[in-house]
Amino acid sequence: WLRQVGVVLRRNLAIARADTNNAIFQLVQPMIIGVLMLLAFAWYTRDFYGEDILSRMGYEFTPRWGQETISASEDVPEAKLKAFGQPNLLSESSGNRRAAVFFLLIASCIWFGVINACREIVDERAVLKREVKSTLLIPSYLLAKVAFLAWVCLKQVTLLLLVVALPNLLSGWHALPDGLRSALVAAELVTQIAWLPLFGLLWLTAVCASWIGLAISALSPTQRVALTAVPLVIIPQLLLGGLIRPMKEIDRAQSFMLTPRVLAKLSERGLPNDLATALNRPEIV
């Protein structure tokens, strides 16, 4: 069975290399999505800048509320200075905007996995039936498909993250003028997060989504039906993925969807503190 996995995997790689147009599109697709995300979300930290500053100031006063006297002439200017020095603390509005970046990264990876796999089995059904009657084992065939799709998803997720992280990479280049470096820092979509765990989560999401695509392909009678079924899988992920609900409830999301579970993992690793939640205490109402 292991030798069969190798044979089927090499055949899939050979077919992919022969289909040059599809191979190019698979690589161009994540780069286009990454560029669109940069254009849509660049400088999103400025959208709610005043609200961020106010939230940071309120966060400074929260532990002292009801316990000591607050002087407007002395404490407020000091809190304002501290607020300007904590750029990674965001208000709820900016936190939700940043979460939208993660959400679109996750949705893009789900799209990669499903669309890559949705035609894999239905396209080879006649050949598969003939080979199964001879010596091919179904588990060997499926393992080869999973390995092949994981390789394709690996390339796509890598390209997507490279494009999204482009401002982060360029801003670290000290030869650039200070003005350009400041603009690049302001255009960063993802900050204060470990890139390797983010990459691992997105790749795992794409691989799991490819299994969903294989299920669609196995159940569909024709390629056209398989392609028609893809939106029925993708759209519920967007509608029920957790972004529409308040982000403070994302960790309590109980759903069969991929998007809320991955967002919950990302929130544990890198989403900024939600100051609105910290301020929403009964004694401060």
Secondary structure, 3 states (H helix, E strand, C coil): CHHHHHHHHHHHHHHHHHCHHHHHHHHHHHHHHHHHHHHHHCCHHHCCHHHHHHHHHHHHHHHHCCCCCCCCCCHHHHHHHHHHCCCCCECHHHHHHHHHHHHHHHHHHHHHHHHHHCCCCHHHHHHHHHHHHHCCCHHHHHHHHHHHHHHHHHHHHHHHHHHHCHHHHHHCCCCCCHHHHHHHHHCCCCCCCCHHHHHHHHHHHHHHHHHHHHHHHHHCCCHHHHHHHHHHHHHHHHHCCCCCCCHHHHHHCCCCCHHHHHHHHHHHHCCCCEHHHHHCCHHHC
